Structure formats: structure tokens, C-alpha cells
Amino acid sequence: MTDMHPPNAKPRSSRSRDLDWRSPFRAWVVVAAASVGCGELGCPDGFANASGVCAPAATDTPMQPEPEPEPEAPAEDPDDPRDEPMERCDGVDNDGDTEIDEDFPELGTPCGDGLDEGECEAGEYACRPDGTGTECVGAVGPTAEVCDGLDNDCDGTTDNGPPETCDGVDNDCNGLIDEGVLSVKAEALSAGIATVASVSGGFGVTRVLNGQIRIETYDTTGTRTGSADDVALEPGLEPEFIDSDGLGDTVHVIWGEREVFAASVTVDTSLIPVIFDSLELHPEWEVNEVLPTTIPPYHPRVSAAAKRIVGYPDLQMFALANFDDGLSSLATKPVQVTAFPAYTVFDARSAWVVREDGENLRASILLDDGGLRFDIDIGRGSDPSAHDAIGALGVASILGDELQITELNGLSLQCIQDRYCSERIGLDDLAAPARGPTSLVYEAARDLWWVVFGRQVVALGRQDDRPVVQHLTERGDVGNPDLVDVAESGGTVAVVQSRKNRGSTLTFVGCF
């Protein structure tokens, strides 16, 4: 039942006295409440009914602070160069001035070292791939000079290599090897004559010492190894000559005065020599002590390659003795070579014999039976010496005051085309007038003929098929020698120059 109140009656509740009807929100709430009666209170968007009161609704996303405003860019300065576009090297007008790559004036110009000189080729400046600048493209620069007929270092001269060094190479490209840079080492041997032969890894030097024939070994630096072996001489015998020849690890030696003796020496890899065998040759090699057939330069010669001994046992006969079956075969009678004239200066190596014939020289191939194959005149000269070199025969001789050298074909004994043929080396290239006796050896690695003649030692190189003095040494220690000998091993040359009763000089020339 509803209570009825008179119009002037006061409300029952004290809250009604506190309601501020001037508040729009509260007025809306009252109106909304009145409109819905006792039902649910409706709230505007963003608000929710919380125990009869509209309150801001909760959300899952937290409210973000408003961003700070960006600072305003400074005003552009029309005079600031940093504001202008940068020109790049890329074929494009990057800075808009109607010019392309104007900051790179070198573009298209030549570049490189030794521009178009020798083997060098000029390049051209072009843009780098990243556009940051230019680079030289297509240039071929200088390289180290080598002996190939080209100007590799682009200095305007062909084959002018670096200075020559002692290394077995033609460093300066002049066609000669080790010219002017070889070392020389010499020592005086005691009284008596000597000879030298090559062995693998060094040399065997044979000499007369204290009534013995002694062989000592040296390495390719000219250093004595400290090894030696001896064979006793007959009491009172003082040899007039010694000759030797080496092949591999063997040296064959002959010596004598009235009788002729031979020895075979083996040298091991440590250069230790051992006299393997020795004996006296057949009595037909004995000569009258008055006749100088064993005195240099008429003394017998031994060849290790052909295993033979040739020489004059007397004034009338030239003899040949083979020892293919060992030294014991030398005790048999030698073979006479009747075709040779009596008592003349000669030299022999392997199957070849070269001898004087009046003012001329003759060369022959001497057969085992004493016959001759060929016997030809090879020119004028005296004091001949011979050496076999890979199928060729080298001959050195004296002509007047000059040294003479010839290279003969080993099959025909004719001058080899484009090689030396009676080539003469005169005083302008020698230390003194040329004198005998002579000896020579060929060094294949440097293409050199080493010739000993009297006191001089010369190495003959080759330029335009002509001999060139590549090295010259003069040894005056023993005066004018009676006997000379030369051998080559491992790029080093060993020379012996001996004079009767004056001793010998041993000289080494090479890179050491």
C-alpha cells in the first residue's frame, strides 16, 4: 500500500536533502533510473554499471603515452655544399650540372709502368666498380729480365739481365755463364811433377813424393779430403812423366823414366782412394835412357774411357796397349802403329790421336789392331792436345803467339758446322804470348773449353759461334812448365802445371 503525503510534507529519507539537482550526470542517472524503473542501469559507451553507478569500463590494452613531437628540420642553406649531390665515377650526371664524371679528369688517359716499352703495355684509367674513383685497367707492367730475346723489364734494352752471379746460369743474358765471377784457389805442391784426373764428386791428384807415387783426393771446392794412398818407386827412380785419366770412380795412372808403370785407383763415395793394382808394362816399353821419348811432351798417354796406353817406346815405333781385361794385359807385347811417323809431339784421348806433322796437325782414329781410320790434316799448329766431348774431339794448339782451338766431328774428324774451326785467340785476349805444352777439357754445363797452355789457363765461351775469353788465370809459380794437365768435375776445374825439379802448382777454378 502506497503512503500518501500531503504536498507540503518532507521526504522520509535524509539523503534526498543532499541531492544536487544541478549535476548533469546525477540528473541523467536519476532520469535513467526513472526510465528503467527498478531494472538494470544503462551506461553510455565506455562506461559500465558498477553497483548502480556508471564508471569507466576497464580495457585489456594499457593506455600509451602520447609520442613526443618530432623536432622541426632546420631550414636549408642554399650555400651549404653538403646539400649538393656528389658526383660519382659511373657515367651518370649525379650532380645535375650537365657534365658527366667531371671530377675524374684522368678517365680514359694512359696508365701503367714502362708505357708501351718492351713487353710492357699501357692501360687506361676507368671507373672503379663501386664508383668511388678510378683504376688502371689493361696495363702490362715490367717483370724481371730473363734470357728470352725480349725486353722484360721494359728499360729499352733486350736481355740485359741482372749482374752475373756464380750459379751456373747466364744471369746477365750475354750468352756466357759465370763470366768474371769464378773463384780461384791455388796451392804449391812439393818438388816433383804431378797430374790430375776427375772422379765422381772431385779429383784425384797424383804426384811424386818422398820416393813414392802418391794419389790424393780433393772435392769440388778444391779442398783436400785428407785421404791418400801410395805405391813405392824403385830405388833411385825419378819419373820423367806422370799421366792420368779418370772415369767414374776409377783413375788410371802411368809414370816412368826408362820403364813405364801403371796403376789402377778406385775412389769411393767418401773420396778415399785405394791403389787397386800396379805393374810394369811389357819390356818393349823400356827405352834407352839417352832417348827422350818419355820426356814431356813425348811421353805416353793413358785413356780411362778406351782403357789403352799409347806412345813412343823408342824413336822408330809408336805403340798401342789395351787393358780391357785389367792391368795384367799390359804385361803383353804392345801393338805397333807403323803408320805414325817417328818421334813427334802428340796427344791422345779415347780412340783419337792428334800429332804434329811438320808445321801441320793431323788427327786419326786409332784402331785396336794398330790401323787408322782417317788420317786428315786439320790445319797448322804445334803442341797439340786433345779431349773427347760427347762424340766430338776438341783440339788445342799453338800457332805463333796465339792459342788455337778446333772442334771436330767424332765420326769424320771434319770441323763441326757452327763450332770452332781453327779459331785463334791472340795477344789482345791473353795475358802473354801463347806457349806450350797444352791440355784441354770440355765443361758441358757452361759450354766452355778450358785450355792450359804454358803458364796460362783460359776458359773459352761462345758468342756468335766465336770463342770468347771468359776467364783467364796466369800461374807463374813454376816458371814455364814442362807438363800441364786439366780435369773437370761438378763445375770445378783442376789444373796442374809442373816443371822438372821445380815442383807443381795445383789450381782450382769454380763457384766455391
C-alpha positions as CSV (number, residue, x, y, z in Angstrom):
1,M,0.0,0.0,0.0
2,T,1.4,3.3,-1.0
3,D,1.7,6.0,1.5
4,M,0.2,9.3,0.5
5,H,1.8,12.5,1.6
6,P,0.4,16.0,1.6
7,P,2.1,18.3,-0.9
8,N,4.0,20.2,1.8
9,A,5.2,17.1,3.6
10,K,9.0,16.5,3.9
11,P,10.7,13.4,2.3
12,R,11.3,10.4,4.6
13,S,14.9,9.9,3.7
14,S,17.6,12.4,4.8
15,R,19.6,11.6,1.5
16,S,17.0,13.4,-0.5
17,R,18.0,16.6,1.2
18,D,21.6,16.2,-0.2
19,L,20.9,15.6,-3.8
20,D,22.3,18.2,-6.1
21,W,19.9,18.6,-8.9
22,R,22.2,20.9,-10.7
23,S,24.7,18.0,-11.6
24,P,24.0,16.8,-15.2
25,F,25.5,13.3,-14.6
26,R,23.4,12.8,-11.5
27,A,20.4,14.2,-13.3
28,W,21.0,11.7,-16.1
29,V,21.3,8.9,-13.6
30,V,18.0,9.9,-12.0
31,V,16.3,10.2,-15.3
32,A,17.8,6.9,-16.5
33,A,16.8,5.2,-13.3
34,A,13.3,6.5,-13.6
35,S,13.1,5.4,-17.2
36,V,14.1,1.8,-16.4
37,G,12.4,1.7,-13.1
38,C,14.0,-0.9,-10.9
39,G,15.7,-2.6,-13.8
40,E,19.4,-2.6,-14.9
41,L,21.1,0.8,-15.2
42,G,22.2,1.6,-18.8
43,C,25.6,3.4,-19.3
44,P,27.0,5.3,-22.3
45,D,29.8,3.8,-24.4
46,G,33.0,3.5,-22.5
47,F,31.2,3.2,-19.1
48,A,29.9,0.2,-17.2
49,N,27.3,-0.3,-14.4
50,A,29.2,-0.7,-11.2
51,S,26.7,-1.3,-8.3
52,G,24.2,1.1,-9.9
53,V,26.8,3.7,-10.9
54,C,28.3,4.2,-14.4
55,A,32.1,4.0,-14.2
56,P,34.7,4.0,-17.0
57,A,35.0,0.4,-18.3
58,A,38.4,-1.5,-17.9
59,T,40.3,-2.5,-21.1
60,D,43.0,-5.2,-21.8
61,T,45.3,-2.7,-23.6
62,P,47.1,-0.2,-21.4
63,M,46.9,3.3,-22.4
64,Q,50.0,4.6,-24.3
65,P,51.6,7.9,-23.7
66,E,51.2,10.3,-26.5
67,P,54.5,10.5,-28.6
68,E,56.8,13.4,-28.3
69,P,56.6,15.7,-31.3
70,E,59.5,15.4,-33.8
71,P,61.8,18.4,-33.9
72,E,61.4,20.5,-37.0
73,A,64.2,20.2,-39.6
74,P,66.4,23.3,-39.8
75,A,65.9,25.4,-42.8
76,E,68.0,24.5,-45.8
77,D,71.1,26.8,-46.5
78,P,71.3,27.2,-50.3
79,D,75.1,28.0,-49.9
80,D,75.9,24.8,-48.0
81,P,77.9,22.4,-50.4
82,R,76.8,19.4,-48.3
83,D,73.3,19.9,-49.7
84,E,74.6,19.3,-53.3
85,P,74.6,15.8,-54.8
86,M,78.0,14.1,-55.0
87,E,79.4,13.2,-58.5
88,R,80.3,9.6,-58.8
89,C,82.5,7.8,-61.4
90,D,79.7,5.9,-63.0
91,G,78.9,7.5,-66.4
92,V,76.0,9.4,-64.9
93,D,75.5,13.2,-64.2
94,N,75.0,12.7,-60.5
95,D,75.1,16.4,-59.5
96,G,72.8,17.6,-62.3
97,D,75.3,20.1,-63.8
98,T,75.0,18.6,-67.3
99,E,78.6,17.2,-67.0
100,I,79.4,13.5,-66.5
101,D,82.2,12.3,-64.3
102,E,83.8,15.7,-64.4
103,D,85.6,15.1,-61.0
104,F,87.7,12.4,-62.6
105,P,89.8,14.1,-65.4
106,E,92.2,11.1,-65.7
107,L,89.4,8.9,-67.1
108,G,90.5,7.5,-70.5
109,T,94.1,8.5,-70.2
110,P,97.0,6.0,-70.5
111,C,98.4,4.4,-67.3
112,G,101.0,1.8,-66.3
113,D,104.8,1.5,-65.9
114,G,107.1,1.5,-68.9
115,L,104.3,2.7,-71.2
116,D,104.4,0.6,-74.4
117,E,108.2,-0.1,-73.9
118,G,109.5,-3.6,-74.5
119,E,107.0,-6.2,-73.2
120,C,105.1,-3.5,-71.2
121,E,101.7,-2.3,-72.5
122,A,99.8,0.9,-71.5
123,G,96.4,0.6,-69.8
124,E,93.7,3.2,-69.4
125,Y,92.1,4.7,-66.4
126,A,88.5,3.6,-65.9
127,C,85.9,3.9,-63.2
128,R,86.0,1.5,-60.2
129,P,83.0,-0.8,-60.0
130,D,81.9,1.0,-56.8
131,G,82.1,4.4,-58.4
132,T,84.4,5.8,-55.7
133,G,87.3,6.6,-58.1
134,T,89.4,5.4,-61.0
135,E,91.7,2.4,-61.5
136,C,94.2,1.4,-64.2
137,V,92.8,-1.3,-66.4
138,G,94.6,-3.4,-69.1
139,A,98.2,-2.4,-68.3
140,V,101.1,-4.9,-68.5
141,G,104.0,-3.9,-66.3
142,P,107.7,-4.8,-66.3
143,T,108.9,-8.2,-65.0
144,A,112.4,-9.5,-64.1
145,E,114.6,-9.8,-67.1
146,V,115.1,-13.3,-68.4
147,C,117.2,-14.5,-71.4
148,D,114.5,-14.9,-74.0
149,G,115.2,-12.2,-76.6
150,L,112.7,-9.8,-75.0
151,D,112.8,-6.6,-73.1
152,N,111.0,-8.0,-70.0
153,D,112.0,-5.1,-67.6
154,C,110.9,-2.5,-70.2
155,D,114.1,-0.4,-69.9
156,G,114.6,-0.2,-73.7
157,T,117.3,-3.0,-73.9
158,T,116.7,-6.6,-74.7
159,D,118.2,-9.3,-72.5
160,N,120.2,-7.1,-70.2
161,G,119.7,-9.2,-67.1
162,P,120.9,-8.6,-63.5
163,P,124.6,-8.8,-62.6
164,E,126.2,-12.2,-63.2
165,T,126.5,-14.4,-60.2
166,C,128.4,-17.7,-59.7
167,D,125.5,-20.1,-60.0
168,G,125.8,-21.9,-63.4
169,V,123.2,-19.6,-65.0
170,D,123.6,-16.8,-67.6
171,N,122.2,-14.1,-65.3
172,D,123.1,-11.1,-67.5
173,C,121.9,-12.7,-70.7
174,N,125.1,-12.2,-72.7
175,G,125.4,-15.8,-73.7
176,L,128.2,-16.5,-71.3
177,I,127.8,-18.3,-67.9
178,D,129.6,-17.2,-64.7
179,E,132.0,-14.9,-66.6
180,G,134.1,-12.8,-64.4
181,V,132.8,-14.3,-61.1
182,L,134.6,-17.6,-60.8
183,S,136.8,-18.1,-57.7
184,V,140.4,-19.3,-57.9
185,K,142.2,-21.4,-55.3
186,A,145.8,-22.5,-55.7
187,E,148.4,-24.3,-53.8
188,A,152.0,-25.3,-54.4
189,L,152.9,-29.0,-54.3
190,S,156.3,-30.2,-53.2
191,A,159.1,-30.8,-55.7
192,G,158.2,-33.2,-58.4
193,I,155.8,-33.5,-61.3
194,A,152.0,-34.2,-61.0
195,T,148.9,-34.9,-62.9
196,V,145.1,-34.6,-62.2
197,A,142.1,-36.7,-63.2
198,S,138.3,-36.3,-62.5
199,V,136.3,-38.7,-60.4
200,S,132.7,-38.6,-59.2
201,G,132.5,-35.8,-56.7
202,G,136.0,-34.5,-57.1
203,F,139.5,-35.1,-58.3
204,G,142.5,-37.4,-57.9
205,V,145.9,-35.7,-57.9
206,T,148.9,-38.0,-58.5
207,R,152.4,-36.8,-57.8
208,V,155.9,-37.9,-56.8
209,L,156.5,-37.6,-53.1
210,N,159.4,-39.0,-51.0
211,G,160.2,-41.9,-53.3
212,Q,156.6,-42.8,-53.8
213,I,153.8,-42.2,-56.3
214,R,151.0,-40.7,-54.1
215,I,147.4,-40.1,-55.1
216,E,145.4,-37.6,-53.0
217,T,141.7,-36.7,-53.4
218,Y,140.1,-33.3,-53.5
219,D,136.4,-32.3,-53.5
220,T,134.8,-29.9,-56.0
221,T,135.6,-26.9,-53.8
222,G,139.3,-27.6,-54.1
223,T,139.5,-28.9,-50.5
224,R,141.8,-31.8,-49.8
225,T,139.9,-34.6,-48.3
226,G,142.8,-35.9,-46.2
227,S,142.8,-39.2,-48.0
228,A,145.8,-40.7,-49.9
229,D,147.4,-43.9,-51.0
230,D,150.9,-44.6,-52.2
231,V,152.9,-47.0,-54.3
232,A,156.7,-47.3,-53.8
233,L,159.1,-46.4,-56.6
234,E,162.1,-48.4,-57.4
235,P,165.1,-47.1,-55.5
236,G,166.7,-44.2,-57.4
237,L,163.9,-43.9,-59.9
238,E,162.8,-40.3,-60.5
239,P,160.0,-40.3,-63.1
240,E,160.2,-38.1,-66.1
241,F,156.5,-38.0,-66.6
242,I,153.1,-38.8,-65.0
243,D,149.8,-39.1,-66.8
244,S,146.4,-40.0,-65.6
245,D,142.8,-40.2,-66.7
246,G,139.6,-40.8,-64.7
247,L,136.2,-42.2,-65.4
248,G,133.5,-42.6,-62.7
249,D,135.2,-43.9,-59.6
250,T,138.4,-45.1,-61.3
251,V,141.6,-43.3,-62.1
252,H,144.3,-44.9,-64.3
253,V,147.9,-43.6,-63.8
254,I,151.1,-44.2,-65.7
255,W,154.6,-43.0,-64.9
256,G,158.1,-43.7,-65.9
257,E,161.6,-42.9,-67.0
258,R,163.2,-45.8,-68.8
259,E,160.5,-48.2,-67.8
260,V,156.8,-47.5,-67.8
261,F,154.5,-48.4,-64.9
262,A,150.7,-48.3,-64.5
263,A,148.3,-48.3,-61.6
264,S,144.6,-48.5,-61.2
265,V,143.0,-46.5,-58.4
266,T,139.5,-46.8,-57.0
267,V,137.9,-43.8,-55.3
268,D,134.8,-44.4,-53.2
269,T,131.9,-42.1,-52.4
270,S,133.8,-40.6,-49.5
271,L,136.7,-39.8,-51.9
272,I,139.0,-42.3,-50.3
273,P,141.5,-43.6,-52.9
274,V,142.8,-47.1,-52.9
275,I,145.5,-48.3,-55.3
276,F,143.9,-51.4,-56.6
277,D,146.7,-52.7,-58.8
278,S,150.0,-51.7,-60.2
279,L,152.6,-53.3,-62.5
280,E,155.4,-52.6,-65.0
281,L,154.5,-52.6,-68.7
282,H,155.9,-55.0,-71.2
283,P,159.7,-54.7,-71.7
284,E,159.2,-53.3,-75.2
285,W,158.1,-50.1,-73.4
286,E,161.6,-49.8,-72.0
287,V,163.6,-47.1,-73.7
288,N,167.3,-46.2,-73.8
289,E,167.9,-43.6,-71.1
290,V,169.6,-41.4,-73.7
291,L,166.5,-41.1,-75.9
292,P,163.9,-38.6,-74.5
293,T,160.8,-40.4,-75.8
294,T,159.3,-40.4,-72.3
295,I,160.1,-36.8,-71.6
296,P,157.1,-34.4,-71.9
297,P,155.6,-33.7,-74.4
298,Y,156.6,-37.0,-76.0
299,H,155.6,-39.2,-73.0
300,P,152.9,-42.0,-73.3
301,R,149.3,-41.2,-72.6
302,V,146.6,-43.2,-70.8
303,S,142.9,-43.2,-71.6
304,A,140.4,-44.4,-69.0
305,A,137.5,-44.5,-71.4
306,A,139.2,-46.6,-74.0
307,K,141.4,-48.4,-71.5
308,R,144.5,-48.1,-73.5
309,I,148.1,-46.6,-73.4
310,V,149.7,-45.1,-76.5
311,G,153.1,-43.6,-77.0
312,Y,156.7,-44.0,-78.3
313,P,158.7,-46.7,-76.7
314,D,161.6,-45.7,-79.0
315,L,162.4,-43.3,-81.8
316,Q,161.0,-45.5,-84.5
317,M,157.9,-47.1,-83.2
318,F,154.5,-45.8,-81.9
319,A,152.8,-48.4,-79.7
320,L,149.3,-49.2,-78.5
321,A,148.5,-51.4,-75.5
322,N,144.9,-52.2,-74.4
323,F,143.9,-53.3,-70.9
324,D,140.2,-54.2,-71.3
325,D,141.0,-57.3,-69.3
326,G,142.7,-55.4,-66.5
327,L,146.2,-54.1,-65.9
328,S,147.6,-57.6,-66.3
329,S,147.1,-57.4,-70.0
330,L,149.6,-54.6,-70.1
331,A,152.3,-57.1,-69.5
332,T,151.8,-58.4,-73.0
333,K,153.6,-57.1,-76.1
334,P,152.1,-53.8,-77.4
335,V,150.8,-53.3,-80.9
336,Q,153.0,-51.3,-83.3
337,V,151.4,-48.5,-85.2
338,T,153.6,-48.2,-88.2
339,A,151.6,-45.5,-90.0
340,F,152.7,-42.9,-87.4
341,P,155.9,-41.0,-88.2
342,A,158.8,-41.4,-85.8
343,Y,159.2,-39.3,-82.7
344,T,156.7,-36.5,-82.8
345,V,154.7,-34.4,-80.3
346,F,151.2,-35.9,-79.9
347,D,148.2,-36.3,-77.6
348,A,145.6,-39.0,-77.3
349,R,142.2,-39.4,-75.7
350,S,139.9,-42.4,-76.2
351,A,140.3,-43.6,-79.7
352,W,141.6,-40.3,-81.1
353,V,145.2,-39.3,-81.6
354,V,146.4,-35.8,-82.7
355,R,150.0,-35.3,-83.7
356,E,152.4,-32.8,-85.3
357,D,153.3,-33.3,-88.9
358,G,155.9,-30.7,-89.8
359,E,154.1,-27.4,-89.4
360,N,150.7,-29.0,-89.6
361,L,148.5,-31.1,-87.3
362,R,146.9,-34.4,-88.2
363,A,144.1,-36.3,-86.5
364,S,143.3,-40.0,-86.6
365,I,141.1,-42.6,-85.1
366,L,143.4,-45.4,-83.9
367,L,142.0,-48.9,-84.1
368,D,142.9,-51.7,-81.6
369,D,144.9,-53.5,-84.3
370,G,147.1,-50.5,-84.9
371,G,145.3,-49.4,-88.1
372,L,144.0,-45.9,-88.7
373,R,140.6,-44.7,-89.7
374,F,141.0,-41.4,-91.3
375,D,144.3,-39.5,-91.1
376,I,143.5,-36.0,-92.0
377,D,145.2,-32.6,-91.9
378,I,143.3,-30.3,-89.6
379,G,145.4,-27.2,-90.0
380,R,148.6,-25.7,-88.9
381,G,149.9,-25.6,-85.4
382,S,152.2,-27.2,-82.7
383,D,152.0,-28.6,-79.2
384,P,148.5,-30.2,-79.8
385,S,146.3,-31.6,-77.0
386,A,143.0,-33.5,-77.4
387,H,139.9,-34.1,-75.4
388,D,136.8,-36.1,-76.4
389,A,133.5,-34.4,-75.6
390,I,130.2,-36.2,-76.3
391,G,131.2,-37.6,-79.7
392,A,133.3,-34.6,-80.6
393,L,137.1,-34.1,-80.5
394,G,138.5,-30.8,-79.2
395,V,142.0,-29.9,-80.3
396,A,144.0,-27.1,-78.8
397,S,147.4,-26.0,-80.2
398,I,149.8,-23.1,-80.5
399,L,150.1,-21.1,-83.7
400,G,152.8,-18.4,-83.5
401,D,152.0,-16.4,-80.3
402,E,148.3,-17.3,-80.4
403,L,146.1,-20.1,-79.0
404,Q,144.1,-22.1,-81.4
405,I,141.1,-24.3,-80.9
406,T,139.1,-26.7,-83.2
407,E,136.1,-28.9,-82.7
408,L,136.0,-32.0,-84.9
409,N,133.2,-34.4,-85.7
410,G,134.0,-37.7,-83.9
411,L,132.9,-39.7,-86.9
412,S,134.6,-37.8,-89.7
413,L,137.2,-35.7,-88.0
414,Q,136.0,-32.7,-90.0
415,C,135.2,-29.3,-88.5
416,I,131.7,-29.2,-86.9
417,Q,129.5,-26.7,-88.6
418,D,128.8,-23.6,-86.4
419,R,131.5,-24.7,-84.0
420,Y,135.2,-23.8,-83.6
421,C,137.3,-24.5,-86.6
422,S,141.0,-23.3,-86.2
423,E,139.7,-20.3,-84.2
424,R,142.6,-18.2,-82.9
425,I,142.9,-16.2,-79.7
426,G,145.6,-13.5,-79.8
427,L,147.5,-11.3,-77.5
428,D,144.7,-8.8,-77.1
429,D,142.8,-11.5,-75.1
430,L,145.7,-13.3,-73.5
431,A,148.0,-12.4,-70.6
432,A,151.2,-13.2,-72.5
433,P,152.2,-14.9,-75.8
434,A,150.9,-18.4,-76.1
435,R,153.4,-21.2,-75.3
436,G,153.1,-25.0,-74.9
437,P,152.7,-27.6,-73.7
438,T,148.8,-27.6,-73.9
439,S,146.0,-29.6,-72.3
440,L,142.2,-29.0,-72.5
441,V,138.9,-30.3,-71.2
442,Y,135.3,-29.5,-72.1
443,E,132.7,-28.4,-69.5
444,A,129.3,-29.1,-70.8
445,A,127.2,-27.3,-68.2
446,R,128.8,-23.9,-69.1
447,D,129.7,-24.9,-72.7
448,L,133.3,-24.0,-72.0
449,W,136.6,-25.2,-73.3
450,W,139.2,-25.0,-70.6
451,V,142.7,-24.8,-72.0
452,V,146.1,-24.9,-70.2
453,F,149.0,-23.6,-72.2
454,G,152.3,-22.9,-70.5
455,R,151.6,-20.7,-67.5
456,Q,148.1,-19.6,-68.6
457,V,144.7,-21.1,-68.0
458,V,141.8,-19.8,-70.2
459,A,138.1,-20.6,-70.4
460,L,136.7,-20.1,-73.9
461,G,133.0,-19.3,-74.0
462,R,130.9,-18.9,-77.2
463,Q,129.3,-15.9,-78.7
464,D,128.0,-15.8,-82.3
465,D,129.9,-19.1,-82.9
466,R,133.2,-17.4,-82.0
467,P,135.4,-18.1,-78.9
468,V,135.3,-15.5,-76.2
469,V,137.8,-15.4,-73.3
470,Q,135.5,-15.9,-70.4
471,H,138.1,-16.5,-67.7
472,L,141.9,-16.1,-67.7
473,T,144.4,-17.1,-65.0
474,E,148.2,-17.0,-65.2
475,R,150.3,-19.0,-62.8
476,G,154.0,-18.2,-62.7
477,D,154.9,-20.2,-59.6
478,V,156.9,-22.8,-61.5
479,G,158.1,-20.8,-64.4
480,N,157.5,-22.3,-67.9
481,P,156.1,-25.7,-67.1
482,D,157.2,-29.0,-68.8
483,L,153.9,-30.7,-68.2
484,V,150.3,-29.4,-67.8
485,D,147.1,-31.2,-67.1
486,V,143.5,-30.2,-66.6
487,A,140.3,-32.0,-65.4
488,E,136.7,-31.0,-64.7
489,S,134.3,-32.3,-62.1
490,G,131.0,-30.9,-60.9
491,G,131.5,-27.4,-62.4
492,T,135.0,-27.0,-61.0
493,V,138.2,-27.3,-63.0
494,A,141.5,-28.5,-61.6
495,V,144.8,-27.6,-63.3
496,V,148.3,-28.9,-62.7
497,Q,151.4,-27.1,-64.1
498,S,154.7,-28.9,-63.4
499,R,158.3,-28.3,-64.0
500,K,161.0,-30.9,-63.5
501,N,162.9,-30.3,-60.2
502,R,160.8,-27.2,-59.6
503,G,157.6,-28.7,-58.3
504,S,154.0,-28.2,-59.3
505,T,151.1,-25.8,-58.8
506,L,147.6,-27.1,-58.3
507,T,144.8,-24.6,-59.2
508,F,141.1,-24.9,-58.8
509,V,138.6,-22.6,-60.6
510,G,134.9,-22.7,-60.0
511,C,132.0,-21.5,-57.7
512,F,133.1,-22.0,-54.2
